[in-house]
Amino acid sequence: MKLLGLIGGVSPEATAIYYRLLNDAARARRGGQHSANLLLYALDYGVMIRHYDNRDWPAFIAEVVKGAKHLAAAGVDALVITSNTTHVAADAVKDATGLPLIHMLDVLADEMRARGVSRPLLTGTPVVMGEEHYRSELGKRFDGDVFVPDADEQAAIGRIILDELVDGVVRDESRKTYLDIINRWRGEGADGVILGCTELCMILNQSHTDLPVLDTTALHAAAAARYAFGDA
């Protein structure tokens, strides 16, 4: 198994899910009590959310690159950024380390093509939904039409993520709010929903809707496991 370097902590809740999924993958492939071969550099969420709130992307990216360099120096074979928003630093991480990076949006675009999703609703942090970087990078990999929630809906989804999920709080009423948004866009022609924040899998999964759910956390962790075990 190759040694994976995980850049986590944004937030710790999602990072823990990656850790569990990768260990589940190791047991599934090797059986018994095997576990994943990985190193984790956990960023300080308190520092990162301050940079996020201030939209200080140079400082935000510098923290991610620092973590990547530590993992490279420790000898990892590939890097995994365990956050959609934090992929704003993906190119800088690759440039700084020269290591393979298992990119969230490569995996997401492949899954949408495989499932025939061409008009997904993009949900995530307000930056993922409302700013250019994520949608631009996705557009380089996927030629479908991406729906984005309106300003009030973005604020509601952002509140669910940043005021609840990152603290491990999952509320039924928030799931209903989230599903109401998804269903409104389904009526506008959305044929899938992107969970474009790695915490969103805590509150929504395929059991909650028959619209295709594109869970970036599970998809990304599965791709990392395939790389680690030499499947791809």
MOPEJO-V685188 format. One record per pair of residues at least 12 apart in sequence whose C-alpha atoms are under 6 Angstrom apart, sorted by sequence separation. I is the first residue (numbers start at 1). J is the second residue. If there is no record, write none. Layout:
I_J + I_J
This chain:
23_35 + 23_36 + 22_36 + 192_211 + 195_214 + 198_217 + 192_212 + 193_213 + 194_214 + 195_215 + 78_99 + 192_213 + 193_214 + 195_216 + 78_100 + 79_101 + 80_102 + 78_101 + 119_144 + 121_146 + 41_67 + 118_144 + 119_145 + 120_146 + 121_147 + 122_148 + 119_146 + 121_148 + 61_89 + 65_93 + 126_154 + 126_158 + 5_38 + 9_42 + 109_142 + 125_158 + 3_37 + 4_38 + 5_39 + 6_40 + 7_41 + 8_42 + 9_43 + 11_45 + 3_38 + 5_40 + 8_43 + 10_45 + 9_45 + 5_71 + 121_190 + 120_190 + 5_76 + 119_190 + 120_191 + 123_194 + 4_76 + 119_191 + 120_192 + 121_193 + 122_194 + 123_195 + 124_196 + 3_76 + 4_77 + 6_79 + 120_193 + 121_194 + 123_196 + 124_197 + 3_77 + 4_78 + 5_79 + 6_80 + 7_81 + 8_82 + 84_197 + 83_198 + 104_220 + 13_166 + 11_166 + 14_198 + 14_199 + 18_221 + 2_228 + 1_228 + 1_229
